[in-house]
Amino acid sequence: MSDDALTTDQLDAVQAVVDRVSAYQESAPESTVETALLEGLEQAQVGLDSHQVRLLAEAIEADDGPADAAVVLGG
């Protein structure tokens, strides 16, 4: 495991944030989704880089079913 890999607990926290944002941001612009993700991640005390946040936002906006943080982030 690399130093920047997320722990299981962190990944669970990220998934909870993704699920929450997905539930109420269905038709919001991507920038709003990214902002909501950043706020949720800060509350969960999990740091992701801007690329990772953008990938999660794109997965939420893709409308391909529920976004899976582990799949999106490769964890």
C-alpha positions as CSV (number, residue, x, y, z in Angstrom):
1,M,0.0,0.0,0.0
2,S,1.4,3.4,-0.9
3,D,1.6,6.3,1.5
4,D,-1.2,8.1,-0.4
5,A,-3.6,5.2,-0.6
6,L,-6.8,5.6,1.3
7,T,-7.5,3.3,4.3
8,T,-10.7,1.3,4.4
9,D,-12.2,3.8,6.9
10,Q,-11.3,6.8,4.8
11,L,-12.8,5.1,1.7
12,D,-16.0,4.4,3.6
13,A,-16.1,8.0,4.6
14,V,-15.6,9.1,1.0
15,Q,-18.4,6.8,-0.1
16,A,-20.7,8.2,2.5
17,V,-20.0,11.7,1.2
18,V,-20.5,10.6,-2.4
19,D,-23.8,9.0,-1.5
20,R,-25.0,12.1,0.3
21,V,-24.0,14.5,-2.5
22,S,-25.5,12.1,-5.1
23,A,-28.8,12.2,-3.3
24,Y,-29.3,15.9,-3.4
25,Q,-27.2,17.1,-6.3
26,E,-28.8,15.1,-9.1
27,S,-29.3,18.0,-11.5
28,A,-26.7,20.4,-10.1
29,P,-23.8,21.7,-12.2
30,E,-20.5,19.9,-11.8
31,S,-18.9,22.8,-10.0
32,T,-21.7,22.7,-7.3
33,V,-21.1,18.9,-7.0
34,E,-17.4,19.5,-6.5
35,T,-18.0,22.1,-3.9
36,A,-20.4,19.8,-2.0
37,L,-17.9,17.0,-2.2
38,L,-15.1,19.2,-0.9
39,E,-17.3,20.4,2.0
40,G,-18.3,16.8,2.9
41,L,-14.7,15.5,2.6
42,E,-13.6,18.3,4.9
43,Q,-16.2,17.4,7.5
44,A,-15.1,13.7,7.2
45,Q,-11.5,14.8,7.6
46,V,-10.5,13.1,4.4
47,G,-8.2,14.9,2.0
48,L,-8.3,14.2,-1.7
49,D,-6.5,16.0,-4.5
50,S,-8.5,18.1,-7.0
51,H,-8.2,15.4,-9.7
52,Q,-9.8,12.8,-7.4
53,V,-12.6,15.2,-6.5
54,R,-13.2,16.0,-10.1
55,L,-13.3,12.2,-10.9
56,L,-15.9,11.7,-8.2
57,A,-18.0,14.7,-9.4
58,E,-17.9,13.3,-12.9
59,A,-19.0,9.9,-11.7
60,I,-21.9,11.4,-9.8
61,E,-22.9,13.5,-12.9
62,A,-22.5,10.5,-15.3
63,D,-25.9,9.1,-14.3
64,D,-24.7,5.6,-14.7
65,G,-26.1,4.5,-11.4
66,P,-24.6,5.0,-7.9
67,A,-21.0,6.3,-8.0
68,D,-18.6,3.8,-6.3
69,A,-15.7,5.7,-4.7
70,A,-13.5,2.6,-4.6
71,V,-13.9,2.1,-8.3
72,V,-13.5,5.8,-9.2
73,L,-10.5,6.2,-7.1
74,G,-8.9,2.8,-7.9
75,G,-9.0,1.7,-4.3
